[in-house]
Amino acid sequence: MKTLVRHLAVLVAAAVAVLLFGWLRGEWDPMHRWNRAFGDTAFILIALTMALGPIVALLPRASPVLPWRRELGIYSGVAATVHTAIVFIGWFGLDLWRLSGFAFHPTLQRYVLAEHGLGLANWIGLFALVPAIGLALISNDRAFALFGPRTWKWLQSAASAVWILVVLHAGYFLLMHFLHYHRPDPPANPVTWFVVGLTLSVQVLRWCATYVVWQRAHRSRDKTPRVALDVT
């Protein structure tokens, strides 16, 4: 029952976030408006997923919130999948060359590289999406029982790599892609600095939690009685 409640709560919150981000970009082209709405929602959900562990490490009494990581991660993957589908179909027309930053040159009659950072950023996003979907699929008790605690936890540790790839992907589109000296500036993105602040906050939390856990382990080793070995 608790799992169902968490699913419903995160799903409703994600839907509200998508609508809010879409409303904030009401003057944008519909394709960019909704692909960014789903992308921003996916980013916030994975940021919260990555923040809960460090929060509990710093504040052990907050441990009841830890199970929410599963549902946050699952719906982050769902939102990211929708974001990718909108981009691939609506922006690039199912064309992998365009997705990779190439454009067809009518004179040369072949594809040429037109957007130097676009392809790399898109493929980084795709490389993040594949393990994110995998992690979402095993974020349940049945997978936990199948793999066992150690293997399941090791597989879930891939979330850190997904987080890094997502930050790189989002950072490019938030801060670099739409800035061209030969094009007019696009409409201001209303969530740019919110996402930047959220990213930095999560990273600071992770670094602080790593330090605190290391300190606890160090103190625990110091308190362990050391018995001299008799080698005579």
C-alpha positions in Angstrom: 0.0 0.0 0.0 2.8 2.4 0.9 4.5 1.7 -2.5 1.3 2.5 -4.3 0.9 5.8 -2.4 4.5 6.8 -3.3 3.9 5.9 -6.9 0.7 8.0 -7.1 2.3 10.9 -5.2 5.3 11.1 -7.4 3.3 10.6 -10.6 0.9 13.5 -9.6 3.8 15.7 -8.6 5.6 15.0 -11.9 2.5 15.8 -13.9 2.1 19.1 -12.1 5.7 19.9 -12.8 5.3 19.2 -16.5 2.3 21.4 -16.7 4.0 24.2 -14.7 7.2 24.1 -16.9 5.0 24.1 -20.0 3.1 27.1 -18.7 6.3 29.0 -18.0 7.3 28.6 -21.6 3.9 29.5 -23.1 5.4 31.6 -25.9 7.8 28.9 -27.0 7.4 26.6 -30.0 5.2 23.7 -28.8 7.9 21.1 -29.5 10.6 22.9 -27.5 8.0 23.9 -24.9 7.0 20.3 -24.1 10.3 18.6 -24.6 11.9 21.0 -22.2 9.0 20.6 -19.7 9.5 16.8 -19.6 13.3 17.2 -19.6 13.2 19.6 -16.6 10.8 17.4 -14.7 13.1 14.4 -15.3 16.1 16.4 -14.1 14.4 17.5 -10.9 13.3 13.9 -10.1 16.8 12.5 -10.6 18.2 15.4 -8.6 15.9 14.5 -5.7 16.8 10.8 -6.1 20.5 11.7 -5.8 19.9 14.0 -2.9 17.9 11.7 -0.6 20.9 9.3 0.2 23.2 12.2 1.2 20.4 13.8 3.3 19.9 10.6 5.2 23.7 10.2 5.7 23.8 13.7 7.2 20.5 13.4 9.1 19.9 9.8 10.0 16.5 10.6 11.5 15.4 11.4 7.9 15.7 7.7 6.9 11.9 7.3 6.4 12.2 9.3 3.1 14.8 6.9 1.7 12.3 4.5 0.0 11.1 7.4 -2.1 14.2 7.1 -4.2 12.7 4.2 -6.1 9.6 6.1 -7.3 11.6 9.3 -8.0 14.0 7.4 -10.1 11.3 5.4 -12.0 9.4 8.5 -13.0 12.6 10.4 -13.8 13.2 7.6 -16.4 9.7 7.9 -17.7 9.8 11.7 -18.1 13.3 11.4 -19.7 11.9 8.8 -22.2 9.0 11.1 -23.2 11.5 14.0 -23.5 13.7 12.0 -25.8 10.8 10.8 -27.9 9.5 14.4 -28.4 13.0 15.6 -29.4 13.8 12.6 -31.7 10.4 12.8 -33.5 9.5 16.5 -33.4 13.0 18.1 -33.7 15.0 15.6 -35.7 12.3 13.8 -37.6 13.7 10.3 -36.6 16.9 11.2 -38.5 20.1 10.0 -36.6 22.3 12.3 -38.7 20.4 15.4 -37.6 20.3 14.1 -34.0 24.1 13.9 -34.3 24.4 17.5 -35.4 24.6 17.0 -39.1 22.6 18.8 -41.8 22.1 17.8 -45.5 24.0 20.1 -47.8 22.0 20.4 -51.1 25.1 21.3 -53.2 27.3 18.6 -51.9 24.5 16.1 -51.7 25.6 14.8 -48.4 25.4 15.4 -44.7 27.9 17.9 -43.2 28.5 18.8 -39.5 26.5 21.9 -38.7 26.1 21.9 -34.9 29.4 21.1 -33.3 28.2 20.4 -29.8 24.6 19.3 -30.5 25.4 15.7 -31.5 27.8 15.1 -28.5 25.2 16.5 -26.1 22.4 14.4 -27.6 24.4 11.2 -27.4 25.4 11.9 -23.9 21.7 12.2 -23.1 21.0 8.9 -24.8 23.9 7.2 -23.0 22.3 8.4 -19.7 18.8 7.3 -20.8 19.7 3.6 -21.4 21.0 2.8 -17.9 18.3 5.1 -16.4 15.6 2.9 -17.9 17.4 -0.2 -16.7 17.6 1.1 -13.2 13.9 2.0 -13.3 13.1 -1.6 -14.4 14.9 -3.1 -11.4 13.7 -0.6 -8.8 11.3 -3.0 -7.2 11.2 -5.7 -4.5 11.1 -8.6 -7.1 14.4 -7.4 -8.7 15.9 -7.0 -5.2 15.0 -10.6 -4.3 16.2 -11.8 -7.7 19.7 -10.2 -7.6 20.2 -10.2 -3.9 21.1 -7.1 -1.7 24.8 -6.8 -2.8 24.3 -7.2 -6.5 21.2 -5.0 -6.5 22.9 -2.2 -4.6 25.9 -2.5 -7.0 23.7 -2.2 -10.0 21.9 0.8 -8.5 25.2 2.5 -7.9 25.2 3.2 -11.7 22.8 6.1 -10.8 25.9 8.2 -10.0 27.2 7.8 -13.6 23.7 8.6 -14.9 23.6 11.8 -12.8 26.9 13.0 -14.2 25.8 12.4 -17.8 22.5 14.1 -17.2 24.2 17.2 -15.7 26.5 17.4 -18.8 23.6 17.0 -21.2 21.4 19.6 -19.4 24.3 22.0 -18.9 25.0 22.1 -22.6 21.4 22.9 -23.6 20.8 25.3 -20.7 24.0 27.4 -21.1 25.5 26.8 -24.5 23.5 25.5 -27.4 21.2 28.4 -28.1 23.9 31.0 -27.9 25.0 31.7 -31.5 26.7 34.9 -32.7 24.9 34.7 -36.0 21.5 34.1 -34.6 19.1 36.2 -32.5 19.0 35.3 -28.9 16.2 32.8 -28.0 13.6 33.6 -25.4 15.0 33.5 -21.9 14.8 30.1 -20.2 12.9 30.7 -16.9 14.4 27.8 -15.1 18.1 28.0 -16.1 19.4 29.3 -12.8 17.0 27.2 -10.7 18.5 24.1 -12.4 22.1 25.4 -11.9 21.4 26.1 -8.2 19.7 22.6 -7.8 22.7 20.9 -9.4 25.2 22.7 -7.2 23.1 22.0 -4.1 22.9 18.3 -4.8 26.7 18.1 -5.5 27.5 19.9 -2.2 25.2 17.5 -0.4 26.9 14.5 -1.9 30.4 15.9 -1.1 29.4 16.7 2.5 27.8 13.2 3.0 30.9 11.5 1.6 33.1 13.4 4.1 30.7 12.7 7.0 30.6 9.0 6.2 34.4 8.9 5.9 34.7 10.6 9.3 32.4 8.2 10.9 34.3 5.2 9.5 37.6 6.7 10.6 36.3 7.3 14.1 34.9 3.8 14.2 38.3 2.3 13.3 40.0 4.4 15.9 37.7 3.0 18.6 38.3 -0.6 17.6 40.6 -2.2 20.2 43.9 -3.3 18.7 45.3 -6.5 20.1 49.0 -7.1 19.7 49.8 -10.3 18.0 52.2 -12.7 19.8 54.6 -13.9 17.1 57.1 -15.5 19.5 
